[in-house]
Amino acid sequence: MAERNSELPDKLVRRFFLGFINLHILYHAHKEPIYGKEFKKELERHGYDISFGTLYPIFHSLKKDGYLEIEEKNIKGKIRKYYTITPKGKEVFNYSIDRAKELFDELFG
């Protein structure tokens, strides 16, 4: 068996992982408003180990691109940013889910 020397597989796995995280964020933001710390715990329940330094830029990028919107709430004297999906985010989410289902049906069907 060949030893893996290349950085390519690690980079590619990270790209897949980040795509799944984006989809996962849109899924939960579609169900109900979410915030970063709570969502990080959700990812940990699924076995993902992601830092806030990786997670928050994803949230900010999705917001900047119009897929999420923010509602700030004062919780026990602290401002918490809750993210919800936008109509554009719903459209992209639904399209992406359809494509993912088609792909996974082919891969595992």
Contact map, one row per residue, 1 for C-alpha under 8 A:
1110000000000000000000000000000000000000000000000000000000000000000000000000000000000000000000000000000000000
1111000000000000000000000000000000000000000000000000000000000000000000000000000000000000000000000000000000000
1111100000000000000000000000000000000000000000000000000000000000000000000000000000000000000000000000000000000
0111110000000000000000000000000000000000000000000000000000000000000000000000000000000000000000000000000000000
0011111000000000000000000000000000000000000000000000000000000000000000000000000000000000000000000000000000000
0001111110000000000000000000000000000000000000000000000000000000000000000000000000000000000000000000000000000
0000111111100000000000000000000000000000000000000000000000000000000000000000000000000000000000000000000000000
0000011111110000000000000000000000000000000000000000000000000000000000000000000000000000000000000000000000000
0000011111111000000000000000000000000000000000000000000000000000000000000000000000000000000000000000000000000
0000001111111100000000000000000000000000000000000000000000000000000000000000000000000000000000000000000000000
0000001111111110000000000000000000000000000000000000000000000000000000000000000000000000000000000000000000000
0000000111111111000000000000000000000000000000000000000000000000000000000000000000000000000000000000000000000
0000000011111111100000000000000000000000000000000000000000000000000000000000000000000000000000000000000000000
0000000001111111110000000000000000000000000000000000000000000000000000000000000000000000000000000000000000000
0000000000111111111000000000000000000000000000000000000000000000000000000000000000000000000000000000000000000
0000000000011111111100000000000000000000000000000000000000000000000000000000000000000000000000000000000000000
0000000000001111111110000000000000000000000000000000000000000000000000000000000000000000000000000000000000000
0000000000000111111111000000000000000000000000000000000000000000000000000000000000000000000000000000000000000
0000000000000011111111100000000000000000000000000000000000000000000000000000000000000000000000000000000000000
0000000000000001111111110000000000000000000000000000000000000000000000000000000000000000000000000000000000000
0000000000000000111111111000000000000000000000000000000000000000000000000000000000000000000000000000000000000
0000000000000000011111111100000000000000000000000000000001000000000000000000000000000000000000000000000000000
0000000000000000001111111110000000000000000000000000000000000000000000000000000000000000000010010000000000000
0000000000000000000111111111000000000000000000000000000000000000000000000000000000000000000000000000000000000
0000000000000000000011111111100000000010000000000000000000100000000000000000000000000000000000000000000000000
0000000000000000000001111111110000000000000000000000000000000000001100000000000000001000110010000000000000000
0000000000000000000000111111111000000000000000000000000000000000000000000000000000000000000010000000000000000
0000000000000000000000011111111111000000000000000000000000000000000000000000000000000000000000000000000000000
0000000000000000000000001111111111000000000000000000000000000000000100000000000000111000000000000000000000000
0000000000000000000000000111111110000000000000000000000000000000000000000000000000011000010000000000000000000
0000000000000000000000000011111110000000000000000000000000000000000000000000000000000000000000000000000000000
0000000000000000000000000001111111000000000000000000000000000000000000000000000000010000000000000000000000000
0000000000000000000000000001111111100000000000000000000000000000000000000000000001110000000000000000000000000
0000000000000000000000000001100111110110000000000000000000000000000000000000000001110000000000000000000000000
0000000000000000000000000000000011111110000000000000000000000000000000000000000111100000000000000000000000000
0000000000000000000000000000000001111111000000000001001100000000000000000000000011000000000000000000000000000
0000000000000000000000000000000000111111100000000000000000000000000000000000000000000000000000000000000000000
0000000000000000000000000000000001111111110000000000000000000000000000000000000000000000000000000000000000000
0000000000000000000000001000000001111111111000000000000000000000000000000000000000000000000000000000000000000
0000000000000000000000000000000000011111111100000101001000000000000000000000000000000000000000000000000000000
0000000000000000000000000000000000001111111110000000000000000000000000000000000000000000000000000000000000000
0000000000000000000000000000000000000111111111000000000000000000000000000000000000000000000000000000000000000
0000000000000000000000000000000000000011111111111100000000000000000000000000000000000000000000000000000000000
0000000000000000000000000000000000000001111111111100000000000000000000000000000000000000000000000000000000000
0000000000000000000000000000000000000000111111110000000000000000000000000000000000000000000000000000000000000
0000000000000000000000000000000000000000011111110000000000000000000000000000000000000000000000000000000000000
0000000000000000000000000000000000000000001111111000000000000000000000000000000000000000000000000000000000000
0000000000000000000000000000000000000000001111111100000000000000000000000000000000000000000000000000000000000
0000000000000000000000000000000000000000001100111110000000000000000000000000000000000000000000000000000000000
0000000000000000000000000000000000000001001100011111011000000000000000000000000000000000000000000000000000000
0000000000000000000000000000000000000000000000001111111000000000000000000000000000000000000000000000000000000
0000000000000000000000000000000000010001000000000111111100000000000000000000000000000000000000000000000000000
0000000000000000000000000000000000000000000000000011111110000000000000000000000000000000000000000000000000000
0000000000000000000000000000000000000000000000000111111111000000000000000000000000000000000000000000000000000
0000000000000000000000000000000000010001000000000111111111100000000000000000000000000000000000000000000000000
0000000000000000000000000000000000010000000000000001111111110000000000000000000000000000000000000000000000000
0000000000000000000000000000000000000000000000000000111111111000000000000000000000000000000000000000000000000
0000000000000000000001000000000000000000000000000000011111111100000000000000000000000000000000000000000000000
0000000000000000000000001000000000000000000000000000001111111110000100000000000000000000000000000000000000000
0000000000000000000000000000000000000000000000000000000111111111000000000000000000000000000000000000000000000
0000000000000000000000000000000000000000000000000000000011111111100000000000000000000000000000000000000000000
0000000000000000000000000000000000000000000000000000000001111111111100000000000000000000000000000000000000000
0000000000000000000000000000000000000000000000000000000000111111111111000000000000000000000000000000000000000
0000000000000000000000000000000000000000000000000000000000011111111100000000000000000000000000000000000000000
0000000000000000000000000000000000000000000000000000000000001111111100000000000000000000000000000000000000000
0000000000000000000000000000000000000000000000000000000000000111111110000000000000000101100000000000000000000
0000000000000000000000000100000000000000000000000000000000000111111110000000000000001111110000000000000000000
0000000000000000000000000100100000000000000000000000000000100111111111000000000000111100100000000000000000000
0000000000000000000000000000000000000000000000000000000000000010011111100000000000111100000000000000000000000
0000000000000000000000000000000000000000000000000000000000000010000111110000000011110000000000000000000000000
0000000000000000000000000000000000000000000000000000000000000000000011111000000011110000000000000000000000000
0000000000000000000000000000000000000000000000000000000000000000000001111100001111000000000000000000000000000
0000000000000000000000000000000000000000000000000000000000000000000000111110001111000000000000000000000000000
0000000000000000000000000000000000000000000000000000000000000000000000011111111100000000000000000000000000000
0000000000000000000000000000000000000000000000000000000000000000000000001111111100000000000000000000000000000
0000000000000000000000000000000000000000000000000000000000000000000000000111110000000000000000000000000000000
0000000000000000000000000000000000000000000000000000000000000000000000000111111000000000000000000000000000000
0000000000000000000000000000000000000000000000000000000000000000000000000111111100000000000000000000000000000
0000000000000000000000000000000000000000000000000000000000000000000000011110111110000000000000000000000000000
0000000000000000000000000000000000100000000000000000000000000000000000011110011111000000000000000000000000000
0000000000000000000000000000000000110000000000000000000000000000000001111000001111100000000000000000000000000
0000000000000000000000000000000011110000000000000000000000000000000001111000000111110000000000000000000000000
0000000000000000000000000000100011100000000000000000000000000000000111100000000011111000000000000000000000000
0000000000000000000000000000110111000000000000000000000000000000000111100000000001111100000000000000000000000
0000000000000000000000000100110000000000000000000000000000000000001110000000000000111111110000000000000000000
0000000000000000000000000000000000000000000000000000000000000000011110000000000000011111110000000000000000000
0000000000000000000000000000000000000000000000000000000000000000001000000000000000001111111000000000000000000
0000000000000000000000000000000000000000000000000000000000000000011000000000000000001111111100000000000000000
0000000000000000000000000100000000000000000000000000000000000000011100000000000000001111111110000000000000000
0000000000000000000000000100010000000000000000000000000000000000001000000000000000001111111111000000000000000
0000000000000000000000000000000000000000000000000000000000000000000000000000000000000011111111100000000000000
0000000000000000000000000000000000000000000000000000000000000000000000000000000000000001111111110000000000000
0000000000000000000000100110000000000000000000000000000000000000000000000000000000000000111111111000000000000
0000000000000000000000000000000000000000000000000000000000000000000000000000000000000000011111111100000000000
0000000000000000000000000000000000000000000000000000000000000000000000000000000000000000001111111110000000000
0000000000000000000000100000000000000000000000000000000000000000000000000000000000000000000111111111000000000
0000000000000000000000000000000000000000000000000000000000000000000000000000000000000000000011111111100000000
0000000000000000000000000000000000000000000000000000000000000000000000000000000000000000000001111111110000000
0000000000000000000000000000000000000000000000000000000000000000000000000000000000000000000000111111111000000
0000000000000000000000000000000000000000000000000000000000000000000000000000000000000000000000011111111100000
0000000000000000000000000000000000000000000000000000000000000000000000000000000000000000000000001111111110000
0000000000000000000000000000000000000000000000000000000000000000000000000000000000000000000000000111111111000
0000000000000000000000000000000000000000000000000000000000000000000000000000000000000000000000000011111111100
0000000000000000000000000000000000000000000000000000000000000000000000000000000000000000000000000001111111111
0000000000000000000000000000000000000000000000000000000000000000000000000000000000000000000000000000111111111
0000000000000000000000000000000000000000000000000000000000000000000000000000000000000000000000000000011111111
0000000000000000000000000000000000000000000000000000000000000000000000000000000000000000000000000000001111111
0000000000000000000000000000000000000000000000000000000000000000000000000000000000000000000000000000000111111
0000000000000000000000000000000000000000000000000000000000000000000000000000000000000000000000000000000111111
